Each structure stands twice: as structure tokens, then as C-alpha cells.
Amino acid sequence: MAPATENHTNTRRPLLTLQQAVAEAHRCLLCHDAPCSKGCPGGTDPGTFIRQLRFYNLKGAARTVLRNNPLGGTCAAVCPVESTCVRECLRSGIDRPIDIDGLQAFAVAYGRQHGVRALARGAARKEKVAIVGAGPAGLTAAARLAQLGYPVTLFEARPKAGGMLRYGVPPSRFEEHLLDADLEEILGLGIELRTGSPIQGDDGAAHLLEQDFQAVFVAPGLWRSYRLEVPGSELKGVTTALEFLADVHNDAAKAAALVKGRNIAIVGGGSVAMDVARCCRELGAGRIYAIALESMTELPAQPDELDQALKDGVIIKPQCQVARIVPLRGLPGVAGAGDEVAGVEGHETEWIEPGKLVPQNARPVEGTGFKLRVGAVIQAIGQGPTDEIGKILTQVKKSGPRWAVDEATQATAVNRVYAGGDVVRGAGTVVQAVADGKRAADAIHALLDGKERA
């Protein structure tokens, strides 16, 4: 899951009260074969837990959420419901859709406040399973396999589990205690978590099969930021969204030093760019520009994210491209200056082939050059797998940077090795990663239980 894909601009709204939750659940039409449940990629089943809330089965609602989705508390905060379950809600044809994420957050919080433990370890099995990457896909697979009784070892390269949720989503949009609560219950299933333990080397993931593991699920995420290839991209003050957002989490003073009191150029028009803009505003930046190749109607950011950016005073420059990052030493009349960023230069663009939204399809429009005085440039133009990750499963067929898998099982071309999450689908949502983890776990169980599909 990449930070680019989650939807809410401010998840820190107050939790629904009991009265509010029950009243909202009573608005549900109790649809047969509920379309909202069909609209959830992770199978969280809102149709069932809303019904349970309506009839005051509050603990049952929490169990429904968490048994179906072990990251149910997290997903209630970050899931793009407007494009999944809420979009399918038939109540919207009458007045407004049900507040599904609000009800999910209430159910999980109520259950945990009252001691509900939704996950339980299954009868012990001897076959060991390795999982590479403790992001949403890996955590979900680990939880499901542990519930089936398998000994699971989870290898995570970073100091803490959580993936992009931990290191890439701004604190203003996501409270980490929600992730920590989900993690506590998941790891409470007896899963062995090895942090600071990257899997490395050629076919390192497949070599785990030689270490007494009977199956491997690989979900390491996308941790290499794409960068501009323009003059000045090496200057001090040029960074990437992933680096900046990681500093927001882990070294707020460093992040503030980069942007406070300065004009900022953010390159990109997606959700990550809007996250960066929000953080820059909160850290005291001056003017904030978001420079994007797409037109306003083509920007990949969600509408509510764009609305929030505009409220925050972000200046969006659509159909524009940065051609050069200007150093202080390059400014007229400035003597002896160093290699710090002083500005950007660029031009407006148009698509060579309409509808093909890739940089190679953009061309400059004559006479539209612009110059902006900025003190930092933050690139939010996408992510891919690191070179190290690309090596750990060299035998897997790839479509560009993405790994090829069987869509029904997440199986790779390597026997007993499965893959999911962003390395397979590109930057996706948490709930999509949850679905990958569930499919992979079920397929691994079918394989090890002797029930693999013919």
C-alpha cells in the first residue's frame, strides 16, 4: 500500500457515540445480498456488522469486522470508502449513504473497550510459512495463516511493522494507535515478527524454502521513489515524498527545517502530493505549489483531498512540468551562494495523445514558461520496488515493475512462493492489500492441506 491511495483528508473526526451509531445503523435499508458488502475488496462485510449494530449486538459487530479483516480498525480510518462500500450503498438514492467507516470505527473501538478478542489461533500444524514484509498484505496473510494453525515468521526490514501505514501516512490523517491495536491482536496469535531483518540476495525469498519453510508470501511494498531527471535535481533541498513523510513521522524537526517559512514546490498531483502539501502547511511553509502534468479534471488525487488542499491555500498548477531546479548560485546578483534550492523553472504542457497520462506523452506549449521562487522541492511522482527487492525473486515474470501472479491465488511462477500488495498491483489501498493477503493465505492453506486446485 502506497500512501498515495488512501482517501480521507482528516480521519481524526470524533468517534460516533452509541446513540449516534445505533441511529445511523437504523438508516440502513437491510438490503438482501447487501451491495455494500460486495463493494468491499477485503470482504469486511459491512452489511452484517451494520445489521448487528442496529440490533444492539455491539460485540458481535466488532467480531464481524475483525474476523473478516484483521486490520479493521486501521481500514475504518484510511479506507477509500467513497470508491468501495459507500459507493454501493443504496441509501444514497434516498438521501445520503450510510456512514459505513464511522460505524466500523465505532464497532472496533467498542469491542476493544469491552475486551473482545476476535482472532484465535487454530489447532497447531507443523508446516512453517515465511512472510516477507509486515505491511497490510503481509500482516493479513500472517493473521489468517495463524488462525489456521500454521507457525508463521514475518520478516520486516524496518524497525517497526506497518509498512506505509507506519511510515508514509501523515499523522494528521491517521493515528498510529489504531494500527498498534490491530497489530497487538494479530501478533497475539503467536506470530514471530523479525524486524530489522530484510531478505536479500538473488532469489532470497525462494531460498527461504530451503530453511524449513514450506511456503513463502512476499509483500515487501514499494520503497523506491521515482525522481525527476532535470538539471538541479541533486541540489540541497530536493527530496522525495517518501523521505519527507518518513521524517514527519520520525524526525519532525528535520521535516520542519526543510519547509518552515519557505515556499515549497511539490511535483505531482496525486494523493501523496496532497498529503505532502498538508504536512507542509502544518509545519509552517509559505506558499505551496503543486505542479502536475494532468489537467484539473485528470488529477489522480481524490476530490476531497483536492478540496482540502485548496482550503489550505495550496496553489495547484495543472498541465505544467518542471524543466529545471535553480540553485542559489544561479540567481542574478547573488554572489558566493551554495547549492541550495532557490527556485524552479518550467512550462505548461499538452498531451500528444489525449488520455494517455504519462510524462512521455507530454510536450511543452510554446510561450508558457514560468519561474517560481521556492526553497525546497518535494517529488511525489510515484514509487517502485527497490533494486534489492527486485533481486529476491528474479524468476518471477514482470509487467514493467510489477510482479506477475495468478489473480485467484497470488501464486507466482515459483512453486510455493506467493506475492501480493503493491509489488503486484502498483500503489494500491490498504483494503486491496488485505484482500491479497487473504487470497494468498487461503491458497497456501489449500496447498499445504492437500487441497490445491487442479
Secondary structure as a PSIPRED ss2 file (coil, helix, strand):
# PSIPRED VFORMAT (PSIPRED V4.0)

   1 M C   1.000  0.000  0.000
   2 A C   1.000  0.000  0.000
   3 P H   0.000  1.000  0.000
   4 A H   0.000  1.000  0.000
   5 T H   0.000  1.000  0.000
   6 E C   1.000  0.000  0.000
   7 N C   1.000  0.000  0.000
   8 H C   1.000  0.000  0.000
   9 T C   1.000  0.000  0.000
  10 N C   1.000  0.000  0.000
  11 T C   1.000  0.000  0.000
  12 R C   1.000  0.000  0.000
  13 R C   1.000  0.000  0.000
  14 P C   1.000  0.000  0.000
  15 L C   1.000  0.000  0.000
  16 L C   1.000  0.000  0.000
  17 T C   1.000  0.000  0.000
  18 L H   0.000  1.000  0.000
  19 Q H   0.000  1.000  0.000
  20 Q H   0.000  1.000  0.000
  21 A H   0.000  1.000  0.000
  22 V H   0.000  1.000  0.000
  23 A H   0.000  1.000  0.000
  24 E H   0.000  1.000  0.000
  25 A H   0.000  1.000  0.000
  26 H C   1.000  0.000  0.000
  27 R C   1.000  0.000  0.000
  28 C C   1.000  0.000  0.000
  29 L C   1.000  0.000  0.000
  30 L C   1.000  0.000  0.000
  31 C C   1.000  0.000  0.000
  32 H C   1.000  0.000  0.000
  33 D C   1.000  0.000  0.000
  34 A C   1.000  0.000  0.000
  35 P H   0.000  1.000  0.000
  36 C H   0.000  1.000  0.000
  37 S H   0.000  1.000  0.000
  38 K H   0.000  1.000  0.000
  39 G C   1.000  0.000  0.000
  40 C C   1.000  0.000  0.000
  41 P C   1.000  0.000  0.000
  42 G C   1.000  0.000  0.000
  43 G C   1.000  0.000  0.000
  44 T C   1.000  0.000  0.000
  45 D C   1.000  0.000  0.000
  46 P H   0.000  1.000  0.000
  47 G H   0.000  1.000  0.000
  48 T H   0.000  1.000  0.000
  49 F H   0.000  1.000  0.000
  50 I H   0.000  1.000  0.000
  51 R H   0.000  1.000  0.000
  52 Q H   0.000  1.000  0.000
  53 L H   0.000  1.000  0.000
  54 R H   0.000  1.000  0.000
  55 F C   1.000  0.000  0.000
  56 Y C   1.000  0.000  0.000
  57 N C   1.000  0.000  0.000
  58 L H   0.000  1.000  0.000
  59 K H   0.000  1.000  0.000
  60 G H   0.000  1.000  0.000
  61 A H   0.000  1.000  0.000
  62 A H   0.000  1.000  0.000
  63 R H   0.000  1.000  0.000
  64 T H   0.000  1.000  0.000
  65 V H   0.000  1.000  0.000
  66 L H   0.000  1.000  0.000
  67 R H   0.000  1.000  0.000
  68 N H   0.000  1.000  0.000
  69 N C   1.000  0.000  0.000
  70 P C   1.000  0.000  0.000
  71 L C   1.000  0.000  0.000
  72 G H   0.000  1.000  0.000
  73 G H   0.000  1.000  0.000
  74 T H   0.000  1.000  0.000
  75 C H   0.000  1.000  0.000
  76 A H   0.000  1.000  0.000
  77 A H   0.000  1.000  0.000
  78 V H   0.000  1.000  0.000
  79 C C   1.000  0.000  0.000
  80 P C   1.000  0.000  0.000
  81 V H   0.000  1.000  0.000
  82 E H   0.000  1.000  0.000
  83 S H   0.000  1.000  0.000
  84 T C   1.000  0.000  0.000
  85 C H   0.000  1.000  0.000
  86 V H   0.000  1.000  0.000
  87 R H   0.000  1.000  0.000
  88 E H   0.000  1.000  0.000
  89 C C   1.000  0.000  0.000
  90 L H   0.000  1.000  0.000
  91 R H   0.000  1.000  0.000
  92 S H   0.000  1.000  0.000
  93 G H   0.000  1.000  0.000
  94 I C   1.000  0.000  0.000
  95 D C   1.000  0.000  0.000
  96 R C   1.000  0.000  0.000
  97 P C   1.000  0.000  0.000
  98 I C   1.000  0.000  0.000
  99 D C   1.000  0.000  0.000
 100 I H   0.000  1.000  0.000
 101 D H   0.000  1.000  0.000
 102 G H   0.000  1.000  0.000
 103 L H   0.000  1.000  0.000
 104 Q H   0.000  1.000  0.000
 105 A H   0.000  1.000  0.000
 106 F H   0.000  1.000  0.000
 107 A H   0.000  1.000  0.000
 108 V H   0.000  1.000  0.000
 109 A H   0.000  1.000  0.000
 110 Y H   0.000  1.000  0.000
 111 G H   0.000  1.000  0.000
 112 R H   0.000  1.000  0.000
 113 Q H   0.000  1.000  0.000
 114 H C   1.000  0.000  0.000
 115 G C   1.000  0.000  0.000
 116 V C   1.000  0.000  0.000
 117 R C   1.000  0.000  0.000
 118 A C   1.000  0.000  0.000
 119 L C   1.000  0.000  0.000
 120 A C   1.000  0.000  0.000
 121 R C   1.000  0.000  0.000
 122 G C   1.000  0.000  0.000
 123 A C   1.000  0.000  0.000
 124 A C   1.000  0.000  0.000
 125 R C   1.000  0.000  0.000
 126 K C   1.000  0.000  0.000
 127 E C   1.000  0.000  0.000
 128 K C   1.000  0.000  0.000
 129 V E   0.000  0.000  1.000
 130 A E   0.000  0.000  1.000
 131 I E   0.000  0.000  1.000
 132 V E   0.000  0.000  1.000
 133 G C   1.000  0.000  0.000
 134 A C   1.000  0.000  0.000
 135 G C   1.000  0.000  0.000
 136 P H   0.000  1.000  0.000
 137 A H   0.000  1.000  0.000
 138 G H   0.000  1.000  0.000
 139 L H   0.000  1.000  0.000
 140 T H   0.000  1.000  0.000
 141 A H   0.000  1.000  0.000
 142 A H   0.000  1.000  0.000
 143 A H   0.000  1.000  0.000
 144 R H   0.000  1.000  0.000
 145 L H   0.000  1.000  0.000
 146 A H   0.000  1.000  0.000
 147 Q H   0.000  1.000  0.000
 148 L C   1.000  0.000  0.000
 149 G C   1.000  0.000  0.000
 150 Y C   1.000  0.000  0.000
 151 P C   1.000  0.000  0.000
 152 V E   0.000  0.000  1.000
 153 T E   0.000  0.000  1.000
 154 L E   0.000  0.000  1.000
 155 F E   0.000  0.000  1.000
 156 E C   1.000  0.000  0.000
 157 A C   1.000  0.000  0.000
 158 R C   1.000  0.000  0.000
 159 P C   1.000  0.000  0.000
 160 K C   1.000  0.000  0.000
 161 A C   1.000  0.000  0.000
 162 G C   1.000  0.000  0.000
 163 G C   1.000  0.000  0.000
 164 M H   0.000  1.000  0.000
 165 L H   0.000  1.000  0.000
 166 R H   0.000  1.000  0.000
 167 Y H   0.000  1.000  0.000
 168 G C   1.000  0.000  0.000
 169 V C   1.000  0.000  0.000
 170 P C   1.000  0.000  0.000
 171 P C   1.000  0.000  0.000
 172 S C   1.000  0.000  0.000
 173 R C   1.000  0.000  0.000
 174 F C   1.000  0.000  0.000
 175 E C   1.000  0.000  0.000
 176 E H   0.000  1.000  0.000
 177 H H   0.000  1.000  0.000
 178 L H   0.000  1.000  0.000
 179 L H   0.000  1.000  0.000
 180 D H   0.000  1.000  0.000
 181 A H   0.000  1.000  0.000
 182 D H   0.000  1.000  0.000
 183 L H   0.000  1.000  0.000
 184 E H   0.000  1.000  0.000
 185 E H   0.000  1.000  0.000
 186 I H   0.000  1.000  0.000
 187 L H   0.000  1.000  0.000
 188 G C   1.000  0.000  0.000
 189 L C   1.000  0.000  0.000
 190 G C   1.000  0.000  0.000
 191 I C   1.000  0.000  0.000
 192 E E   0.000  0.000  1.000
 193 L E   0.000  0.000  1.000
 194 R E   0.000  0.000  1.000
 195 T C   1.000  0.000  0.000
 196 G C   1.000  0.000  0.000
 197 S C   1.000  0.000  0.000
 198 P C   1.000  0.000  0.000
 199 I C   1.000  0.000  0.000
 200 Q C   1.000  0.000  0.000
 201 G C   1.000  0.000  0.000
 202 D C   1.000  0.000  0.000
 203 D C   1.000  0.000  0.000
 204 G H   0.000  1.000  0.000
 205 A H   0.000  1.000  0.000
 206 A H   0.000  1.000  0.000
 207 H H   0.000  1.000  0.000
 208 L H   0.000  1.000  0.000
 209 L H   0.000  1.000  0.000
 210 E H   0.000  1.000  0.000
 211 Q C   1.000  0.000  0.000
 212 D C   1.000  0.000  0.000
 213 F C   1.000  0.000  0.000
 214 Q C   1.000  0.000  0.000
 215 A E   0.000  0.000  1.000
 216 V E   0.000  0.000  1.000
 217 F E   0.000  0.000  1.000
 218 V E   0.000  0.000  1.000
 219 A C   1.000  0.000  0.000
 220 P C   1.000  0.000  0.000
 221 G C   1.000  0.000  0.000
 222 L C   1.000  0.000  0.000
 223 W C   1.000  0.000  0.000
 224 R E   0.000  0.000  1.000
 225 S E   0.000  0.000  1.000
 226 Y C   1.000  0.000  0.000
 227 R C   1.000  0.000  0.000
 228 L C   1.000  0.000  0.000
 229 E C   1.000  0.000  0.000
 230 V C   1.000  0.000  0.000
 231 P C   1.000  0.000  0.000
 232 G C   1.000  0.000  0.000
 233 S C   1.000  0.000  0.000
 234 E C   1.000  0.000  0.000
 235 L C   1.000  0.000  0.000
 236 K E   0.000  0.000  1.000
 237 G C   1.000  0.000  0.000
 238 V E   0.000  0.000  1.000
 239 T E   0.000  0.000  1.000
 240 T E   0.000  0.000  1.000
 241 A H   0.000  1.000  0.000
 242 L H   0.000  1.000  0.000
 243 E H   0.000  1.000  0.000
 244 F H   0.000  1.000  0.000
 245 L H   0.000  1.000  0.000
 246 A H   0.000  1.000  0.000
 247 D H   0.000  1.000  0.000
 248 V H   0.000  1.000  0.000
 249 H H   0.000  1.000  0.000
 250 N H   0.000  1.000  0.000
 251 D C   1.000  0.000  0.000
 252 A H   0.000  1.000  0.000
 253 A H   0.000  1.000  0.000
 254 K H   0.000  1.000  0.000
 255 A H   0.000  1.000  0.000
 256 A H   0.000  1.000  0.000
 257 A H   0.000  1.000  0.000
 258 L H   0.000  1.000  0.000
 259 V H   0.000  1.000  0.000
 260 K C   1.000  0.000  0.000
 261 G C   1.000  0.000  0.000
 262 R C   1.000  0.000  0.000
 263 N C   1.000  0.000  0.000
 264 I E   0.000  0.000  1.000
 265 A E   0.000  0.000  1.000
 266 I E   0.000  0.000  1.000
 267 V E   0.000  0.000  1.000
 268 G C   1.000  0.000  0.000
 269 G C   1.000  0.000  0.000
 270 G C   1.000  0.000  0.000
 271 S H   0.000  1.000  0.000
 272 V H   0.000  1.000  0.000
 273 A H   0.000  1.000  0.000
 274 M H   0.000  1.000  0.000
 275 D H   0.000  1.000  0.000
 276 V H   0.000  1.000  0.000
 277 A H   0.000  1.000  0.000
 278 R H   0.000  1.000  0.000
 279 C H   0.000  1.000  0.000
 280 C H   0.000  1.000  0.000
 281 R H   0.000  1.000  0.000
 282 E H   0.000  1.000  0.000
 283 L C   1.000  0.000  0.000
 284 G C   1.000  0.000  0.000
 285 A C   1.000  0.000  0.000
 286 G C   1.000  0.000  0.000
 287 R C   1.000  0.000  0.000
 288 I E   0.000  0.000  1.000
 289 Y E   0.000  0.000  1.000
 290 A E   0.000  0.000  1.000
 291 I E   0.000  0.000  1.000
 292 A C   1.000  0.000  0.000
 293 L C   1.000  0.000  0.000
 294 E C   1.000  0.000  0.000
 295 S C   1.000  0.000  0.000
 296 M C   1.000  0.000  0.000
 297 T C   1.000  0.000  0.000
 298 E C   1.000  0.000  0.000
 299 L C   1.000  0.000  0.000
 300 P C   1.000  0.000  0.000
 301 A C   1.000  0.000  0.000
 302 Q C   1.000  0.000  0.000
 303 P H   0.000  1.000  0.000
 304 D H   0.000  1.000  0.000
 305 E H   0.000  1.000  0.000
 306 L H   0.000  1.000  0.000
 307 D H   0.000  1.000  0.000
 308 Q H   0.000  1.000  0.000
 309 A H   0.000  1.000  0.000
 310 L H   0.000  1.000  0.000
 311 K H   0.000  1.000  0.000
 312 D C   1.000  0.000  0.000
 313 G C   1.000  0.000  0.000
 314 V C   1.000  0.000  0.000
 315 I E   0.000  0.000  1.000
 316 I E   0.000  0.000  1.000
 317 K E   0.000  0.000  1.000
 318 P C   1.000  0.000  0.000
 319 Q C   1.000  0.000  0.000
 320 C E   0.000  0.000  1.000
 321 Q E   0.000  0.000  1.000
 322 V E   0.000  0.000  1.000
 323 A E   0.000  0.000  1.000
 324 R E   0.000  0.000  1.000
 325 I E   0.000  0.000  1.000
 326 V E   0.000  0.000  1.000
 327 P E   0.000  0.000  1.000
 328 L H   0.000  1.000  0.000
 329 R H   0.000  1.000  0.000
 330 G H   0.000  1.000  0.000
 331 L C   1.000  0.000  0.000
 332 P C   1.000  0.000  0.000
 333 G C   1.000  0.000  0.000
 334 V C   1.000  0.000  0.000
 335 A C   1.000  0.000  0.000
 336 G C   1.000  0.000  0.000
 337 A C   1.000  0.000  0.000
 338 G C   1.000  0.000  0.000
 339 D C   1.000  0.000  0.000
 340 E E   0.000  0.000  1.000
 341 V E   0.000  0.000  1.000
 342 A E   0.000  0.000  1.000
 343 G E   0.000  0.000  1.000
 344 V E   0.000  0.000  1.000
 345 E E   0.000  0.000  1.000
 346 G E   0.000  0.000  1.000
 347 H E   0.000  0.000  1.000
 348 E E   0.000  0.000  1.000
 349 T E   0.000  0.000  1.000
 350 E E   0.000  0.000  1.000
 351 W E   0.000  0.000  1.000
 352 I C   1.000  0.000  0.000
 353 E C   1.000  0.000  0.000
 354 P C   1.000  0.000  0.000
 355 G C   1.000  0.000  0.000
 356 K C   1.000  0.000  0.000
 357 L C   1.000  0.000  0.000
 358 V C   1.000  0.000  0.000
 359 P H   0.000  1.000  0.000
 360 Q H   0.000  1.000  0.000
 361 N H   0.000  1.000  0.000
 362 A E   0.000  0.000  1.000
 363 R E   0.000  0.000  1.000
 364 P E   0.000  0.000  1.000
 365 V C   1.000  0.000  0.000
 366 E C   1.000  0.000  0.000
 367 G C   1.000  0.000  0.000
 368 T C   1.000  0.000  0.000
 369 G C   1.000  0.000  0.000
 370 F E   0.000  0.000  1.000
 371 K E   0.000  0.000  1.000
 372 L E   0.000  0.000  1.000
 373 R E   0.000  0.000  1.000
 374 V C   1.000  0.000  0.000
 375 G C   1.000  0.000  0.000
 376 A E   0.000  0.000  1.000
 377 V E   0.000  0.000  1.000
 378 I E   0.000  0.000  1.000
 379 Q E   0.000  0.000  1.000
 380 A C   1.000  0.000  0.000
 381 I C   1.000  0.000  0.000
 382 G C   1.000  0.000  0.000
 383 Q E   0.000  0.000  1.000
 384 G E   0.000  0.000  1.000
 385 P C   1.000  0.000  0.000
 386 T C   1.000  0.000  0.000
 387 D H   0.000  1.000  0.000
 388 E H   0.000  1.000  0.000
 389 I H   0.000  1.000  0.000
 390 G H   0.000  1.000  0.000
 391 K H   0.000  1.000  0.000
 392 I C   1.000  0.000  0.000
 393 L C   1.000  0.000  0.000
 394 T C   1.000  0.000  0.000
 395 Q C   1.000  0.000  0.000
 396 V C   1.000  0.000  0.000
 397 K C   1.000  0.000  0.000
 398 K E   0.000  0.000  1.000
 399 S E   0.000  0.000  1.000
 400 G C   1.000  0.000  0.000
 401 P C   1.000  0.000  0.000
 402 R E   0.000  0.000  1.000
 403 W E   0.000  0.000  1.000
 404 A C   1.000  0.000  0.000
 405 V C   1.000  0.000  0.000
 406 D C   1.000  0.000  0.000
 407 E C   1.000  0.000  0.000
 408 A C   1.000  0.000  0.000
 409 T C   1.000  0.000  0.000
 410 Q C   1.000  0.000  0.000
 411 A E   0.000  0.000  1.000
 412 T C   1.000  0.000  0.000
 413 A C   1.000  0.000  0.000
 414 V C   1.000  0.000  0.000
 415 N C   1.000  0.000  0.000
 416 R C   1.000  0.000  0.000
 417 V E   0.000  0.000  1.000
 418 Y E   0.000  0.000  1.000
 419 A E   0.000  0.000  1.000
 420 G C   1.000  0.000  0.000
 421 G C   1.000  0.000  0.000
 422 D H   0.000  1.000  0.000
 423 V H   0.000  1.000  0.000
 424 V H   0.000  1.000  0.000
 425 R H   0.000  1.000  0.000
 426 G C   1.000  0.000  0.000
 427 A C   1.000  0.000  0.000
 428 G C   1.000  0.000  0.000
 429 T C   1.000  0.000  0.000
 430 V H   0.000  1.000  0.000
 431 V H   0.000  1.000  0.000
 432 Q H   0.000  1.000  0.000
 433 A H   0.000  1.000  0.000
 434 V H   0.000  1.000  0.000
 435 A H   0.000  1.000  0.000
 436 D H   0.000  1.000  0.000
 437 G H   0.000  1.000  0.000
 438 K H   0.000  1.000  0.000
 439 R H   0.000  1.000  0.000
 440 A H   0.000  1.000  0.000
 441 A H   0.000  1.000  0.000
 442 D H   0.000  1.000  0.000
 443 A H   0.000  1.000  0.000
 444 I H   0.000  1.000  0.000
 445 H H   0.000  1.000  0.000
 446 A H   0.000  1.000  0.000
 447 L H   0.000  1.000  0.000
 448 L H   0.000  1.000  0.000
 449 D C   1.000  0.000  0.000
 450 G C   1.000  0.000  0.000
 451 K C   1.000  0.000  0.000
 452 E C   1.000  0.000  0.000
 453 R C   1.000  0.000  0.000
 454 A C   1.000  0.000  0.000
